[in-house]
Amino acid sequence: MARQRVPVVLIAGFLGSGKTTLLNHLLANRRGVRVGVVVNDFGSVNVDALAVAGQVDTMVSLGNGCLCCAVDASGLDAMLGKLSRPEAGIDVIVVEASGIAEPRDLLRLMIASENPDIRYGGLAEVVDAAEFEATRVRHPELTEHLRIADLVILNKADRAADVDKVRATVEEHAPGVPVLVTEHGRVDPELFFDPRPRERYGQLSFDDLREHDHSEHLHAQYESVTFTAERALSPRRFLAFLENRPAGLYRVKGQVDLGSAEARSRFGLHTVGAFIQLNRSTWPGPRRTELVLIGAGIDPAEIERQLTTCLSDDDTPDERGLLRIQRYLDEPAKD
């Protein structure tokens, strides 16, 4: 099987929101994942580079002596190319955007990239809950940033006077975008990338997902739900579930049988917040839907009920339904 494309996760947010703290937490708790980092901020690059130094598996050494990839937005694609080359052995690339960077510009760069070795892995917007209203006054464009994010991380919740009010305001301005409330940037890395990559089911095998002991996580309050099915799922119903997922459900990953009659009928699924991505390959064994869903404050029984309603009524492929998932389909790796 050809090498999987490296996901690129974008972390954005205004100065002081806690992006570097979040990045360091992800690196310190990555559990076997090889991470490449791009720090998109010349102004504080020495501080940020030193903060992540020693934790990143592969860095690109530049003439200015920085230890990680430090570029402005115009050079981002070139740096991604250096980190995504097969010999680097990187599993995921994390781009920490400048505190004044425009997330939409980064998204455009990702969309325009002709690098065949990378794929978009989602945009996480980090927001300072304690300074939210003041930040909106200084930067009214924050509202737009929230709307285009795949996941909003409401950080510094311990310092906010009324974090529930702030969250309600964020959800009002960014309807449908999942919001994760955190302190000190402590986000479970599995919301972004998978530990101990395996070829069989993409970055992580289902057995690894199912058997992993989540009690060791810093955020053990995250719940994990597993769903398996021998019958195919209806592509229309399953897509409706993904696009209108229950509140608090931040991550869905695994493999899905959508009843396609094509040889490449195994759909690998990866979501981060509102971001959805599918890729096609052949089945390594019997066709079987195997999913792991991760969230906080979720109702496992309700999630299982909703997924059960996605089961197909018969064995006839729903060709029109399959066409609807094309918008989320990544370029498949050739077997």
N, C-alpha and C positions, 0 to 999 in steps of 0.2 A: 504493500500500500504506500502511496506517495506521502511525503511528509505533510502533516497538517499545517495550515497557515497559522502564523502567530497572531493571537488577538492583541489589539492595542486598546488599552483602557485609558481614557482621558479623565484627569482629575482637575477640575476648575474651581474657581472661587476667588473672591476679592481678598486683598491683603489682610492677614490676621485671622482668616477664617479657620485655619488649622490644617491646610493641605499637606504641609511637610510633616506635621505630627501624624497625620493619617498615613502618609506614605511610609514613614518609619515604622509605624505599627504593623502595616501590611508586610513589610520586609522582615520584621523580627518574628512574625508568626506565619511565614509562608509554608512551612512544613514540607520542604523538598522541592518546591517549584523554583525553577531557574528564572530569575527576573532581570530584565533589562530596564533601565530607567533613563528617561529624557527629562532634564530640568529645563523648562522653557522660560528662563528668567535670568538675564545677564546681570540685573541690578543686585541680586542677592545670591548669585550662583556660587560664590565661594563658601558662604555659610551653608547653603542647601547641599552642595556637593559634599562638604565635610560631614554633614549630618547623615547622609546615606552611604558615605564611604565605608567599605568593609562589609556591607550587607548585600551588595548587588553582585551577582555572579559574573556578569560580563559588562564591562564599561568600555567606552571609546575614549582613548586618551587624546586630548586636543592640545594644540600648541600653547595655550595659556596655562597648562598645568592642571586643569580641572580633571577630576577623577571620574565623572560621569558625563553623559552627553548633555552639553549645555548649548542651546541654540535659541535663536529667535524663531518666530513662526515660519519665516521664509526658508529656513534650513531644516525644518522638521522632517520632511520626507527623506532627505539624504541621511539623516541620523537613523531613521527607522530602517533604512536599507542596510546600514552597517550592523544593526542589532539583529535583524531578521534573517541574515544569511544563514544557511543551514549549519555551517561549521561553528557558529556561535552557540548553538544548542540551547537557545532561549525558548522558554515555554510561554511567557507573557511579557509584553512591554507596557510599562506604565509611564504616561506622560503627565508630569506635574506642570500645569500651565502657569504662566506668570499671573501675579495678582491683578494685573491690569489687562491680561489677555482676553480677547473676545472669543468665547466658546464657539460661536458660529463660524469664525474663521478657521478654527482647528477642525471643525466638522467638514468644512469645505475642502481642506487639505486632505483629510482622510478619504473623502468621496472622490477627489481628483487623483489620488495616488494610483500610479500604474505598477506599483510593487506587487508582484504575484505572491509574495511570501507573507503578506500581512492581511488581516481582516479587522474591521471595526469591532471593538469589544464593549462599547458603551461609554456614556459620558456621565460622570458623577459630579454634581455641583455641591460644593461644601459651603455651608452658610453658618455664620456666627449667630447663634440664637440670642445671645446676650446683646448683640449690637445690631440686630436685624433692622429695626426701624431706622436707626441712624445711618446704616449702610444704604437703605433704600432712598433716603434723602440725598446722600452724597452721590449715589449711583442708581438713578431711576431705571437704568437698563437691567438691573437685577431681576426685575419681573420677567423680562424676556428670557434671561438666562435660565430661570426656573422652568419655563415652558418647554425649552428645547432639551432639557436634561432627561436622561433615562432613569436617574435616581437622585433624589435630593437628600444630602446628609446634613441634618440639622445638628450641628456640633456645639459644644460648650453648653449643653443643656443644663448642667449643674450651676451655671452662672446666670441663667435667664430668670427674670422675675416671674414670668408667666409663660412657660414653654408651651403649654397647651394652646394659648392664644396665638403665639407665633406660628405654631404648626397649622392652626386653622387658617391663618392668613396665607401661609405658603400654599396650602391645598386649594384655597380659593383662587389664587393667581395661577396655579399650575394644576388644574383638574386632571385627575388620572395619573399623575406622576407620583410614584411611591415615595414616601418620606420616611427616612430612618433617623430616629433621635439618638444621639450619641454624646459621650463625654470623652474628652481627650483623644478624639479620633479613633476610639477603639471600635473598629468595625471588623467583623469576622471576615478573614480573607476569602472564605468560600462564597461570599456574595459577589466576588469579582473573578476569582480564578480558582482552579482545582489543585489540590496537593497531589504529589506523586503521579505524574501523567502516565497513562497507559494507552497503547495503540488500539486496544480492542474496542473501546467505546469512546474514542476521542481522547480528551485530556485525562479522564478518570474512568475506570471501569465501574459498572453498577455495583459489583460486589464490594469494591472499596467504599463506595458511597454508602451502601446499606450497612456495612459492618463498622464504619468509623465511629469511635466513641466520642460523641460531642460533649461529654462532661468535662473534657480537658480544655475546651475552648474558653477564652476570656469572657465570651458572651454566651454562656450556657443557656441563657433564656431563649435563644433562638431555637425554634422547633423544626424538626425535620420530618417530613411525611414521605413515605414511599408508596408508589402506586405501580402495580403490574397488571397486565391484561394479555390474555392469549388471543382475544378477538381484536380485530382492527378498530381504530377509532374513526369516527366521522370527521373528516378534515374541516367541515364547516363548524361543527359543534366545538371541536377542540380549538380552532382558531378563535371562536367567540370566547371560550374560556380564557385563553391567553390574553386577548385584548381587553377583557373585563375581569381581570383576576381579583380575588378577594383582597381586601385591605390587609397590609402587613406581609403579603407574600412577595418577597424580594427576588427570589432566585428559583428557576426551574431548569433542570438539566437531565439529560439521559437520552434514550432512543425511543422513537415512536413508529408504530406501524399504522399508516393512514390508508391502508387498503390499496395502494398503488399496484398496478399489474406490471410495472416496469421492473427490469432487473435491479436497477439501483433504487430500491424501494425502502431502504432503511433511512429514516430521517433522524439525524442527530440534532438535539435541541439544546440551545444555550440562551438563557435570558439573564439580564441584569436590570432590575427595575422594570421600566417599560420597554427596554430594548429586547427584541426577539430576533433570533437568528437560527436558521435551519440549514443543514447540509446533507447531501444525499450520498449513500454508498451502498454496497451490497451487504447482505446479511452474513455475518460470520457463522451463524447457526440458525436455529429455528426463529421464525418471526415472533417477536414478543415486545410489547411496550413495557419499558422499564424507566420510571421517572423518580427523581428525588426533588422535593419541593421544600425550600427553606424560607422561613419567615419568623416574625415575632408577633405574638398576640393573635395567632391564626387559630382557626377551628379545624383540626385535622379531619374530624368526621364530616364536616360540611364540604371540605375540599375533596375528600374521597367520593362523596355523593355527587358533586358536580362532575368529577372526572368519569364516574360510572355512567352518567347520562350522556357522555360523549361516545360511548360504545356504538359502533355501527349496527344498523338493523339487519343487514344482510352482507353477503360476500361480493356484491356488485360494486366495482370501483366507482367512486363519485368523482368523475373527471372534472366537472365544473368546480366542485369543492377543492380539488387538488390545484386547480388553476389559481385559486384565491390565495394560496400560500406562497405563490411565486414572489410576491413582494418581500418576503422574509428569507428567501432562499439564497444562501451563499454559494459561490462557485465551488462545486464539489471537487474533492481530491480524487484523482483517478486511482482505481484499484489496480 
